Structures are given as C-alpha cells and as structure tokens.
Amino acid sequence: MDQKEFKDKIGKLEDNIGAVIKGKPGIVKTAVAALLSRSHILIEDVPGVGKTTLAHALASSTELTFKRIQFTSDLLPSDILGVSILEQKTGEFKFKEGPVFTNIVLADEINRATPKTQSALLEAMNEAKVTIDGGEYVLPEPFMVIATQNPFEYKGTFPLPENELDRFSIRISIGYPDKESEKSILREHSTVDRREGIKPVLSRQELLLLQKMSQNVIVDDSLLDYIIAIINETRDENLFELGVSPRGAIALKSAAQSTALSEGRTYCTPGDIKKMAIPVLAHRVISKDGGLAHNSSADVIEDILDRLTVPI
C-alpha cells in the first residue's frame, strides 16, 4: 500500500463515518486517529448527540466485530469478562467468554457501573487480555474500547477514577450539530436506522496494516522534546494537582503519528502534536480545586501550547 493509497483508504473511512455523524469532520478524524493508533476513546456528552452512533459507525465501516455493553449499577465484572462454568460431563471448568471478547466494545454509560465493575476493563484496555481464575485469555486484534458517559447526570453514577481515565488515550465531546447539519438529520430521519446502511470500506487486514504504518511514522527528536516540554508543563504544581503520566506522553506521540498518516505523511509535524494535545491530555490532569474540570484544563493546556516554542 503506497502513500496515496493509504491516504485514500483513510479518507474513505472518514467519509463513511461522516455520512451518519453530520457536520462533525473534526470529531470523525479524531475517532479514526484513535482507531489507527490502537487507542481507547471516552465520549463525554449530553444524550442524543450521536455517541452510540459514532461507535457503531466506526465498527460498521470496518470488518471488525462489535458488541455493546449497557453499564448499570447491578452489572458484574463477570458480565463483561466472562465466567468459568463447570461442565457436568467432564467435571472440568470451561471458560465462557464475555462480550469484551470482540474488536470494538461499546461501554455505554460507563459511569453508571460501580468502581469494581469499571475496573474489570483495566487489564483489557492496558494489555489486550483478561485474567480469570488464574488463566490468561488474549483478546481479538485489534481491540478498542469506546466508552460513553453523560457529564451532567450525577444521580446513580460513579465518577471514573484517575487510573481508568488514564487508559483512555482520547476524550472527545461531539456537541450539538450546526443548523444545516441538524436540518439534514431531520430530512433524512426515518424509522429505518441510518446506521444499517453503512458498509465496510476497510478490511481487518487493511486496518492492521494501517495501524502498523502509523507506528512507523517518523517523529523527529525535536518533536519528542516538544512533547516532553508539554508534558512537563502539566506537572507544574501551580497549574494542576496532578500532571500527565508517561502513558499520556506515549498516547500523544501515537495520536500525532496517526494524525500525520491520515494526512498522507510518513512524518510528524508540530501541528499534529498541537491538534491532538487537548483530546489526549485534558482528561488526564486534575485541576487545583481537586476536581476534574475538562473545560478549564483544556484552556490551560491551550495556554501551554501558545507559550511553548514550536520546533522548526
């Protein structure tokens, strides 16, 4: 696959998703960048703006398997990971896989589950495997978690702890559509689910190849220094109680690489890093008042980007 071909492939993927996520090309590009960089996404927004639709569209545009888990307060870890069942005939335990054994798993309203249940995803997200009763089970490749949560509904919810937030490489908010896009949505609305019309434009093997190519995108040493400078600024105790971890630095580099690939380049630019800095970093820091303040955190990171010297 040459440079033009992989750019065209990624472009078709973005167009396919954009057919159902109207008027949000930036969000679509960020979601595709997450897929190419083998990242997990947290979509935080109000109900009805297309969080679930985006997850469905991402899976349906590829030849990947997809499962949805509706997170509730009574959901158990075994409902996600699976359980060992005693077979009467053999007298042996056999592992029955849970819905996490898929390529793309939608963790819908993840903050409605208890912390114990939420933590069931930690190993899967970090190592693409789960450990049950001493046995290790590898998840399908590629593996991606797309989680949704409503930031304005607090009754019956459990905030995601910092170590879980850190495993989501990217956090996005879709937001309301503009007037023309919303008019188009109303015009095309019918009883038929518009997601059913999405056809795969990328095979599993093509996606795996693109993910490998993304990892090989060149990042100059000066850009690595730039990433480190941004990360170190977030660790200033005058700005945040908690700064960005090394995992966050790796996530920023990977997101920049996949962004460059989607633009048809085999090398990163400072613009790729700046474009992905807020989606990758804003949810990983804790504001000075001790709370997670996404908007104010994004503003501070924007100030950091404006203040730092961009490598030439």
N, C-alpha and C positions, 0 to 999 in steps of 0.2 A: 504494500500500500504506500504510494508516494505522497508527497506533501499536499498536493492539490486534492488527491482522493480522500485523505483523512479529513481535510477541512470540509469537503463536500458531505462526507458521511455525518460529521458532527452537525453541520448546517441542516441536513435533513431531519436529524433527531430533534433539534431545537424547533424547527418549523412544525414538526408533527405534534410536539407538546404545545406549542403556541396556538395550534388550531383550537384547543379547548381552554387554555389559560389565556384569555383575551387581554390584550393591552399591557402585558407584563413581560416584555422581552428580557429585561434585566434579571427578573426572578427566574425565568426559564434558563437563561445562560448560567446563573449561579447553581441551579439544581443539576444541570448537565455537568458543570465543572466538578461538583461533588461526586457525581457518579464516576467520572473519569479518574478522579483522584482516590477512589475507593474510600470515600468518606461517608459519614452518617450526618443526616440533616435533622434539625429541630425546627419545625414550623410553628411559630407562635403568633396567633392572630385570633380575631373575633370569628364567631361561627358564620358559615355561609359564604366565605370569600374564595373557596377552592382549595383548601388544604388537602383534603382527601382526593380531590380530582387530580391535583398535581402528582401525588404519589401513584395513583392509578395510571396516569398518562405516561409517567416515566417508565413504569414496568411494561405497559402495553406497547410502547414504542420500540421495545427490545424483545428479544426472545427469552426473557427471563421469567422465572416463576415468581408468583406474588401471593402473599397471604396477609390478611388483615386481622389484627387482634384488638378487640374493643376493651380498653383498660377500664376496670371498675374496682370498687373498694373490696369486693369479695374475690377478685382474681388471685389465683395462687401461682407461685413460681412454676409448679409442675404443669399448669395450664399453658405456659409459654414454652418451657423447655422440653417437656415430655416426662414420662414416668416408666419405671421398671415394673412389669406385670409378671406375676407367677403363672407359668403355663402348667396346667394340670397334668397333661400327658407326660411331659418330660421332667417336671418338678424343678425346672430351671427358670430363672428370671430372664425376660426378654424386654429390651428397651423399645418403647413405643415413642417415636419422635413427635415432638410438639410442633406448633405452627412456626416456630423460629427457624425450622429447617426448610428454608426457601432462599431465593436470591434476594428479593426485596420484601422486607416485612414492614407493614404499616402499624406502628404502635399508636393507635388512635386515642386521644385524650390521656396521654401517658401519666399526667399528674393526678388522675383520679384513683390510681392504684396506690397501695401502701408502699412505703420505702423498701420493705422486704421484697415485694414483688418487682418493683422497679429495678432493684439491684440484681435481679435474675438476668438482666440483659448485659451487665457489665463485662463479664468474661467473653460473651459472644461478640460484643462490639469491639473489644480490645484485641482478641486473639482468634476470632472466627471459629471458635469451638466452644463446647459446653462440657462440663464435668458432672456426671450423675452417678452416684453410688460408686465412686472410685474409677469409673470408666470415662474415657475421653471420646467425644464424638465430634468430628470435624464438620463444619457447616459447608453448604454448597458454595462454589466460587463462580462469580463474585457474590459477596454478601454485603447488604446495605440495610440499615435501619432508618426509616423515615418516621419521626415521631411528631405528633401534633399536640398542642395544648392551647387553651384559652386563657390569656393572661388576666382577664377581667372577671373571671368566675372563681371565687375562692371557697365557696361552700363545698365541703366534701372533697377537697383537693389536698394534695401533699406536694409541696414545692420540691423540685428536683435538687438533690444535694450537689455541691460543687464538683465532686469526683465524677458524677454522672454527666453533668453539663460539659465537663472537660472532654468527654468521649464523643460528644457531638462536634465534629470538625467545623460545621457551619450552622449558624442560626439565621433564619430569614423571617420576614413578615411580608405577606403578599399584599395586604392593603386592599382598599376598595378600588374597583375599576374606574377609569375615566368615563365621561358621559357617552362617548361614541362606542366604547367597548361594551358598556352596560346595555346600550341600545341594541348592539349586535347580539348580545347574550339573550335579550328578551325576544328579539326577532327569530332567533334560531331555536328557542326553547320549545320542547315538545315533551310528550310522555315518554319518548324513547331516550334512554340515557345516551348523551352525546359521546361518552367515553367508549361506547360499544363500537363506534365507527373507526377507532384508532387501530391502525395496522402496524405491525413491526417494520421498522426501517433499518434495524441493526441486528445482526445475529449475535448469539452469545460469543462466538469465536472472534467476531469483529470487535466486539466490546472489550474482550480480554486483551486483544492486540492494542487497541487504543489506550487502555489503562497502562499497558507496559510502555507504550511510546510516551505517555505522559510522564512516567517516572524517569525517562531518559532525556527529557527536555533539559537543556543546559542552563544552569544557574551560576553565573559568574561569582567569583569570590567577593567582589564588591557588593553584590546583591545579598549575599549571605551576611555580610557585615551590616547592611542596611536592615535586614530582618532582625538581627540581634540587637541593633540600636533601638528599633521599635519596641521589641520585647522588653529590653532593659528599662525603657521609659515607663512601661506599665508597672514595673516593680518599684517605682518611686513611691515611698510611703506617704508622700504629700499628695499623691494623686489617688491611689487606691489602697484599700486594706489588703487586698490580695491581687498580685500581678499574674501575668500569663506564664504558664508552665512550659518546660521544654517540649511537651507534647503539642502545645499550642504553636510553638515556633515551627515544628515539623509540619503541622497542619497548614500553616500559612505558606510555607515553601511549596507543599504539594498542590494547594489550591492555585497558587500563582503559575505553577507548571501546567496544570490542566487548562487554565485560562489562556495561556500562551498557545497551547496546542489547538484550542478551539478557534484561535485567530489565524491558524495556519503557520505558526512559527515553531522552530525547534529550539528556541532560546527564550529566556525570560527578559522582561524589561521592568524598570521600576514601576511603570504603570500597572503591570499585572499584580504586583505586590500591594500597591495602594488600593486597587479596585477590590481586592479580597480581604483587606485588613479588618474592616468593621464586621462583615459577616463571620469572620473566623475568630476574632479576638473579643468583641464586645460582651459576649455572654460568659467569658472566662474570668472576668475581673469582678471584684466586689468593691462597691463604692465606699467612700469614707463613712457614710452613716450606717454601714454594716449590712445594707440591703443590696439586692441585685437590681440595679437601675439601668436597664438596657439603653434607654434614650440618652441619659446623661453620660453613660460610659462611652457610647458611640461618639458623643460630642467631644469628649476628652481625647479619644483616640484620633479623631479628625484633627484636633489641635496638635497632637503629637506629629502627625503626618505633615502638617503645614510647617511645623517648626524645624523638623529634621532636614538636613541637607540630602538631596537626592543624588545618588551616584550618577555620573555621566559616562 
